[in-house]
């Protein structure tokens, strides 16, 4: 399909009262080519965030592109050229992580200490996907030092994700959390730490996580149990 037709289809979709109903038909045409023209348009529509559901779905379509190597190269070149829109920059980093691009870890590390919390968040989760044992020290810095308690919790669950890919990191991760949890006061951060320890140790420590990410349980009791379990390591 011609790129102009794809652009027209997107305009019709975004004006629709129910864009989700036709978004997957649009996807077929959007992904019909991995040319620079199509990739540039795909990236450009991520700046249109008026309809959040559409924005999130369109971003996820990058993971379904046929030529993932070329897509990664294109996105990295866009990143290098300088992206002024911080949210778009964060999207590019996240997509490079989706694609498991060879550039994903590098760009995540470059922005891990960014002022913008959302940018740090995307870098944290990307390191969970593509990081190795050598990157645990950087995640630990976020675990201990990040000013946002939610991101301290995400740093812990990123360690858990990294462990899924590199099981030999278990002991190092538990030591990091053992040192961090005793000084942590935020429930959001504690949740991430406790859930990670539960998975790595295969112990029930008081929290339950649904398949949708909802967490339940007594955080005070779970924290005490987790500290006690970590003291035995």
N, C-alpha and C positions, 0 to 999 in steps of 0.2 A: 504493500500500500504506500502511496505517496505521502510524504511527511506533512504536506498541507492538509490532506484529508484527515490524518491523525490529529492534527491540531484542531481542526474543525470539530472532530468527534469529541475531543476533550472539552471544548467550549460548550457543546451541547450537553455533555454529561454534567458539567459543573452547574449549568443552569437548571438541570432537572430537579424536580421535587424529591425524587428518589434515585440519587446517583448510584447507589450501591447495586441497584437492580441491573444496571448496564455496564458496570465497571469491569466485569470480567470479559465482556465482548471487546471493550476498549483495550484490555490487556493484550489480547491476541494480536491486535494491530500494532500496539506500542512496542511489543517484543518481536515483531516480524523482521526487524533489522537491528544489527549491532553497529551500524555505521555511526560515525561521529555526529551526523545530523540528528539521528534518532536519540543517541545518548545525550546530546546537548539538550534536546527538548525534554527528555525524561528528567534530567537533573533540574532544568529550569522550572518545571511545574511543582517541584518541592518547595518553592518559595510561596506557593499559593496554599495557605493554611487555614482559609476561612472555614472549610469543612474538614474538621479534624479526621473523621473516619476515612474520607477519601485520601487525604494526605498520607495517613499511616499505611493504607493499603498500597497506594502508588509507590511509596518508598520500598515496601516489601517486594515489589515486582522486580527490583534490581537483582534479587537473589535467583530469579528464574531466567535470567538472560543466558543465551546459549554460549556465547564466547566470554566466559568469566575473566579470562586473562586480559583480553582487550578492554573489557569494561573496567577492570582494576587499573590498568594503565591510564585509561581516559580520566578516571576519577582522581588518580594520584597527580596527574598533570594539572587538573583543575585546582587541586589542593595547593600545589606548588605555585600556581599563578597568583594565589592570594584570594581568599574568599572573605569578603567583608561581612556577609550575613553569618553571624555566629551559629545560628541554628542550622543553616545549610552546611557550614563547616562540620558541625557535630554529626549531621546526617551522613556526610561523605565518610567520616571516620567510621561510623557505625556500619555503613554499607561495605566498606573495605573489610571490616570484620566479618560481616555476613559471608562475603565472598572468599574468606580466608586468603585474602591477597597477601603477597609477599611484603607489601607496604603497610599492612594493617598495624603490626606491632610498633613499627617505627613512628607512625603518625600519632598513635595513642600515647606513646611515651613522651613525645614532643609536647603534648597538650595536657598531660596528666595533672599539672599544677595550675591550670588556667584559672583565671578569676571567675569565669562563668561556671556556676554549679552544674548546669546541664552538660556543658562540654566535658567537665571532669567525670561526670556520670557515664557518658558514652565511652570515654577512654577506659574507665574502670571495667565496664562490662566487656569491652573488646579485649582487654588483657586477660580477662577470664577465659575468653574463647580461644585466643591464639598465643597466650603467654606460656613461658616455660618456668622452670624452677628459678632461673636467674632473675625473673621479674617479680618474684615474691617480695623482695625487699622494697620495691616501689609500691606494691599494693599495701604492704605493711605501713608505709608512710601515710597512705590515705586512711588506713584502719585506725591509726593512732592520732594523726594530726589534722585530718580534714575538719573544717569548722561546721560542716553540715552533718548532723548525726545520721541522716538517711544514707549519706554516702559512706560513712564509716561502716554502716551495716552492709551496704552493697560491696564494699571492699572485701568483707568477710565472705560473702556469697560468691564473689568473683574468685576468691581463693578456692572455694569449693568446686567451682566449675573447672578451674585449672587442675585441681586434683583428679577430676574425672578423666582428664586427658593424660595426666602424669601422676599415677598413683603413688610413686615413690616420694612425692612431696608431702605426704601425710604428716610425718613427724614435725617437719619444719613449720607447717601451717599451724598445727596444734600448739607449738611453742609460742608462735606469734600471738595467737588468740589468748593463750594462758597469761601472757604478759599484759595484754590490752584490756581484758575483761574486768580485771580487778579495779581499774580506775574509771570504767565506763558507767555513766549514770543515765544515759539516754535509752529509753525503751526501744526506739527504732534501731539503734546500733546494736543493742544487746540481742535483739531478735536475730539479726544476721549472724552474729557470732555463735549463738546457741544452735541455730539450725545447721550451721556448718559443722560444729563439733558433733552434733547428733549423727549427721551423715557419715562423717569420717570415722567415728568410733562405733557406729552401729548401736548406740545406746539411746534409750528413751529418757529424755531429760526434762520433759514437761511441756514442750511446745509441739503443735501439730501444724503442718503446712498442707493446704489443699492443693490439688492439681492446678488451681487458678492462682496460687500464690497467697491466698488468705491464710493468716496465722492466728491460732487460738491457743489459749493456755495461760497459766499464771506466770507472768514474767519474773516475779520475785522468787518464787519457788524454783523455777527453771534456772535462773541465774545461780542460785546457791548450789543446785545439783551439778551444774556445769563446772563451776569453780572447784567443787569437791572432786569431780571426775578428772579435771585437768591437773590437780595437785598430785595425782597418782602417776602422772606421766614422767 
